[in-house]
């Protein structure tokens, strides 16, 4: 278990991504995945109010609704539920009015009294940052949110958020959610991790498995049209990307583990990373995700994976 930043949120070092709920995982599959994850010791679930508005026929909030129905059915204890604001079709942006309305809508869909971790999903250049920070602080003061966080923010904007919060006596964000994995490293390692280290924040990376590429399933760009998510994964099937898969496979073989488990374990070993986010569209995928939390890579394993991914052309 690990604490998120300077908070009291004690989580398994793996978050279950809820982006597939209501998309590639229907209600029954979502419930099975959530059951398997929590049965295996998982206690950190990540979603957003906009998931999965991109699916024809959906209006946004489907993931939160499914998670809420599961929570009501199972009544589990000790979970940390994270969600985000700014991408729901009805609640775009980060104005104070929008943040409040979106948080109340998320609380209703999830069926909870308090959101454990609430992210600003995407930066909003049209709204003064002072207004956004104050609105997040008010949610904490009013008990609707326990801790705040930011996602997809630049290092400079994170610093500005923190400066504003410090001056106003508002609780600081405890986590940062960036795009970070073995084929996408540069910006995070050069700018985001130093900020997280300076202010005691934890990283909760998304696309931890590069849309499934780092499971080893997609070894050709020809796979792009084989499933709704395959296009995002197959684009990494470059010569350099495949070298990373080969090295993951070698390390996995030495440990009797899956490629996905090794990719997540590498990420968990990086500075300030608390819990990578990984999703499963089928219950059979959950075991490999959970296995990463107990997989101990050697220093040589980590060095080899660092070396093969260091100059990946996908690192942008």
C-alpha positions in Angstrom: 0.0 0.0 0.0 1.1 3.6 -0.6 -0.1 7.0 0.4 -1.1 9.5 -2.3 1.1 12.5 -1.9 0.6 14.1 1.5 -2.9 12.8 1.9 -4.4 10.0 4.0 -5.5 8.0 1.0 -3.8 4.7 1.3 -4.0 2.7 -1.9 -2.7 -0.4 -3.6 -0.1 0.8 -6.1 -2.5 0.3 -9.0 -5.7 2.1 -10.0 -8.4 0.4 -12.0 -9.3 2.6 -14.9 -13.0 3.2 -15.4 -12.8 4.6 -19.0 -14.0 1.3 -20.5 -17.1 1.0 -18.4 -20.0 1.7 -20.6 -17.8 1.5 -23.7 -15.9 -1.8 -24.3 -17.2 -3.3 -21.0 -21.0 -3.4 -20.6 -22.7 -3.5 -17.2 -22.2 -7.2 -16.5 -18.5 -7.1 -17.6 -17.9 -4.0 -15.5 -19.3 -5.6 -12.4 -17.2 -8.7 -12.9 -14.1 -6.6 -13.4 -14.8 -4.5 -10.3 -15.5 -7.7 -8.3 -12.2 -9.3 -9.4 -10.2 -6.2 -8.8 -11.4 -5.7 -5.2 -11.3 -9.4 -4.4 -7.6 -9.3 -5.4 -6.9 -6.4 -3.0 -7.5 -3.5 -5.3 -9.0 -0.4 -3.6 -8.4 2.5 -6.0 -10.8 3.2 -8.9 -10.3 6.0 -11.4 -13.0 7.5 -13.6 -14.2 10.8 -15.0 -17.5 12.5 -15.6 -17.0 12.5 -19.3 -16.5 8.7 -19.6 -17.9 7.5 -22.0 -19.5 10.4 -23.9 -17.7 9.4 -27.1 -19.8 6.3 -27.5 -22.8 6.7 -29.9 -25.9 6.8 -27.8 -24.1 7.8 -24.6 -24.4 11.2 -23.0 -21.5 11.2 -20.5 -21.3 9.9 -17.0 -21.9 6.2 -17.9 -18.8 5.0 -16.2 -19.6 6.9 -12.9 -23.2 5.5 -13.1 -22.0 1.9 -13.5 -19.5 2.3 -10.6 -22.3 3.8 -8.5 -24.6 0.9 -9.2 -21.8 -1.5 -8.4 -21.1 0.4 -5.1 -24.7 0.3 -4.2 -24.9 -3.5 -4.9 -21.7 -4.6 -3.3 -21.4 -2.0 -0.5 -17.6 -2.3 -0.2 -15.5 -0.5 2.3 -12.1 1.1 2.2 -12.2 2.2 -1.4 -10.7 5.3 -2.9 -12.8 6.7 -5.7 -11.3 9.3 -8.0 -13.2 11.2 -10.7 -12.6 14.3 -12.8 -14.3 17.5 -14.0 -14.3 19.5 -17.3 -15.0 17.0 -20.0 -18.7 16.1 -19.5 -20.8 17.5 -22.4 -23.0 19.4 -19.9 -20.1 20.6 -17.7 -17.4 21.8 -20.0 -14.5 23.8 -18.5 -13.4 24.8 -15.0 -15.5 27.9 -14.0 -16.6 27.9 -10.4 -20.2 27.4 -11.3 -19.4 24.5 -13.6 -17.1 22.8 -11.1 -19.8 22.9 -8.4 -22.5 21.6 -10.7 -20.3 18.8 -12.1 -19.2 17.7 -8.7 -22.8 17.4 -7.5 -23.7 15.5 -10.6 -20.8 13.1 -10.1 -21.7 12.6 -6.4 -25.3 11.7 -7.5 -24.1 9.2 -10.2 -21.6 7.6 -7.9 -24.1 7.5 -5.0 -21.5 8.7 -2.5 -21.4 11.7 -0.1 -17.8 12.6 -0.8 -15.4 12.2 -3.7 -12.1 10.9 -2.3 -9.9 12.4 -5.1 -11.2 15.1 -7.5 -9.2 16.1 -10.6 -9.2 19.0 -12.8 -9.3 16.8 -15.9 -8.0 19.3 -18.5 -6.6 22.8 -18.1 -9.0 25.6 -19.0 -7.2 28.6 -20.4 -10.5 30.5 -20.6 -11.1 30.6 -16.9 -8.8 32.4 -14.5 -6.8 29.8 -12.5 -7.6 31.7 -9.3 -11.3 31.0 -9.9 -10.7 27.3 -10.5 -8.4 26.8 -7.5 -10.9 28.7 -5.2 -13.7 26.5 -6.4 -11.8 23.3 -5.7 -10.9 24.6 -2.3 -14.6 25.4 -1.6 -15.5 21.8 -2.5 -13.1 20.6 0.2 -14.3 23.1 2.7 -17.9 22.0 2.1 -17.1 18.3 2.5 -17.9 17.3 -1.1 -14.3 16.4 -1.9 -11.6 15.0 0.4 -8.5 15.8 -1.8 -7.9 17.6 -5.0 -5.6 16.8 -8.0 -4.7 17.9 -11.5 -4.6 16.0 -14.8 -3.0 17.0 -18.1 -1.5 20.2 -16.6 1.9 21.5 -17.6 4.6 21.9 -15.0 4.2 25.7 -15.1 0.5 25.6 -14.6 0.9 23.1 -11.7 3.3 25.6 -10.0 0.9 28.4 -10.6 -2.0 26.4 -9.1 0.1 25.6 -6.0 1.2 29.3 -5.6 -2.4 30.5 -5.7 -3.5 27.8 -3.3 -0.7 28.6 -0.9 -1.4 32.3 -0.9 -5.1 31.7 -0.3 -4.7 28.9 2.3 -6.3 26.4 0.1 -5.3 22.7 0.4 -2.8 21.8 -2.3 -3.4 19.1 -4.9 -2.0 15.7 -3.7 -1.7 14.0 -7.1 -0.9 14.6 -10.8 -2.3 12.4 -13.6 0.0 12.6 -16.7 0.3 10.4 -19.8 3.3 8.3 -18.8 4.6 4.8 -19.9 7.6 3.1 -21.4 6.9 4.6 -24.8 6.0 8.1 -23.6 8.5 9.4 -21.1 10.2 12.7 -21.9 7.9 15.5 -20.7 6.9 13.7 -17.5 10.5 12.8 -16.5 11.9 16.2 -17.4 9.2 18.5 -16.0 6.3 16.9 -14.1 8.3 14.5 -11.8 10.5 17.4 -10.5 7.4 19.4 -9.6 5.8 16.4 -7.9 9.0 15.8 -5.9 9.2 19.4 -4.8 5.7 19.6 -3.5 5.1 16.1 -2.2 2.6 15.0 -4.9 2.1 11.5 -6.3 1.9 10.6 -10.0 -1.1 8.5 -11.0 -0.2 7.9 -14.7 -2.8 7.2 -17.3 -2.2 5.2 -20.5 0.1 3.1 -18.3 -0.1 0.3 -20.9 -0.1 2.6 -23.9 -3.7 1.7 -24.9 -2.8 -2.0 -24.6 0.4 -1.9 -26.7 2.5 -2.7 -23.6 0.6 -6.0 -23.2 2.4 -7.3 -26.2 -0.9 -8.0 -28.1 -0.3 -5.5 -30.9 2.9 -6.2 -32.8 1.9 -4.6 -36.1 0.3 -1.4 -37.3 -2.0 -3.7 -39.3 -3.9 -4.4 -36.1 -5.2 -0.8 -35.9 -8.8 -1.6 -37.0 -9.3 -4.9 -35.1 -11.0 -3.3 -32.1 -12.2 0.1 -30.7 -8.9 0.5 -28.8 -6.5 -1.1 -31.2 -5.8 2.0 -33.2 -4.4 3.7 -30.2 -2.1 0.8 -29.4 -1.0 -0.2 -32.9 0.5 3.2 -33.6 3.4 2.2 -31.2 4.3 -0.8 -33.2 7.4 0.9 -34.6 10.8 -0.8 -34.7 11.7 0.9 -31.5 8.4 0.1 -29.9 8.8 -3.6 -30.8 12.3 -3.6 -29.2 10.6 -2.4 -26.0 8.1 -5.3 -26.2 11.0 -7.8 -26.8 12.7 -6.6 -23.7 9.5 -6.7 -21.7 9.0 -10.3 -22.9 12.6 -11.2 -21.8 12.1 -9.8 -18.4 8.7 -11.3 -18.1 10.0 -14.7 -18.9 12.7 -14.4 -16.2 10.0 -13.7 -13.6 7.3 -16.0 -14.9 5.1 -12.9 -15.3 3.1 -11.3 -18.1 4.4 -8.4 -20.3 1.7 -6.2 -18.9 2.7 -6.9 -15.3 6.3 -6.0 -16.1 5.4 -2.8 -17.8 3.3 -1.7 -14.9 5.9 -2.7 -12.4 8.5 -0.6 -14.2 6.2 2.4 -14.0 5.5 1.7 -10.3 9.3 1.9 -9.7 9.6 5.4 -11.1 10.1 8.4 -8.8 6.9 9.8 -7.3 4.7 7.2 -9.1 2.1 5.9 -6.6 -0.4 4.0 -8.7 -0.5 3.6 -12.5 -4.0 3.5 -14.0 -4.8 0.4 -16.1 -8.1 -0.7 -17.4 -9.6 -4.1 -18.3 -12.4 -4.8 -20.7 -12.6 -8.5 -19.6 -12.4 -10.0 -16.2 -9.6 -12.3 -17.4 -7.3 -9.3 -17.7 -7.5 -8.3 -14.1 -5.1 -10.8 -12.7 -2.1 -9.6 -14.7 -2.8 -6.0 -13.6 -2.9 -7.0 -9.9 0.2 -9.1 -10.3 2.3 -6.0 -11.0 1.9 -4.8 -7.4 3.9 -7.8 -6.1 6.3 -8.2 -8.9 9.8 -7.1 -7.8 12.0 -6.2 -10.7 15.7 -6.2 -10.2 18.0 -3.2 -10.7 19.2 -4.9 -13.9 15.7 -5.3 -15.1 14.9 -1.7 -14.6 18.1 -0.5 -16.2 17.5 -2.7 -19.3 14.0 -1.3 -19.7 15.3 2.2 -19.2 17.9 1.7 -21.9 15.7 0.2 -24.5 13.0 2.9 -24.1 15.3 5.9 -23.6 15.4 6.9 -27.3 12.0 5.7 -28.4 10.6 7.9 -31.2 7.3 7.7 -29.5 8.6 9.8 -26.6 7.1 13.2 -27.4 
